[in-house]
């Protein structure tokens, strides 16, 4: 190997790396192959945003902390609504919902670009208990009430806007399934899991 | 050939040693200064480097060695004090000023220095250069780092790897 910075002994590179802030590690690693071997694996940036808070002072500003950059970011667009509730964070997206008159608005915020996209308003009678973004272009709104569970789904189009909500009734009253108010539904590999009050676990597959 | 001095230089002239660079230039320097190098310290404690002998340093050229010794001579008194207790704030400030000035040099010289510090195990000098390099590349993109440190232009493959890496790991570069 030719002498030069690109072949600096590993312990010297570690010495330099130790003096750099975390935010410089990705660049350091990408500089050349040899340097890349010095940097310990880190999470890809899209995994790292951690929500800090959504400040509600007449408008909602979404702020989050990224340990990767050791920095607090603020989503550029202001959500012009008080009372927004944070439902779900998936990858670099954050899902919130809020009431607007007689409608419920679900919004999908891209934390990386700061762009906020609103889904089609739902009439208030569809009050949602949970909204889940599956991270694969499907948004689920879930309402669990009096033994029935309704699941509405909205699919994201290629232009990133969302289709209308399609509702489906999940569990008939005959099953008498009441979701536990202590837990939230979980989406995993396309299946929606919900824990019942009596400890039974309900599984929903939206394709069936 | 003169017999090596047995004293430690407390009563009179300090003990001197001779270092020989890769291009055969001889440097005469106080043993205390050369001893900032862990590697040389062992040889010197064994009585080497005195008189007509010299300690050959096949990995260090004369330009680099003279720079290394400049650092060692400046730092030897503080090192002899065990670093701190007697050092005044003025002394420390002066050393800091010297250090800042000392590393304000071209990246190719920094490279030779850090390699020499590494070979000769001069911890303070290695740290000083490492810190300088870190300051030079902090906050820079991979391409800027390469330019700062005089890397050759990346091959198309290297460029593609760099781009892919930054796409995955650096979504918010400012």
Interface residues (C-beta under 8 A of the other chain):
Chain A: X3 X4 X5 X6 X8 X9 X11 X12 X15 X16 X17 X18 X19 X20 X21 X23 X24 X26 X27 X28 X29 X30 X31 X32 X33 X36 X42 X44 X45 X46 X66 X69 X73 X92 X112
Chain B: X107 X111 X114 X115 X118 X126 X127 X130 X131 X133 X134 X135 X137 X138 X139 X140 X141 X142 X145 X146 X149 X150 X151 X158 X161 X162 X165 X166 X168 X169 X170 X171 X172
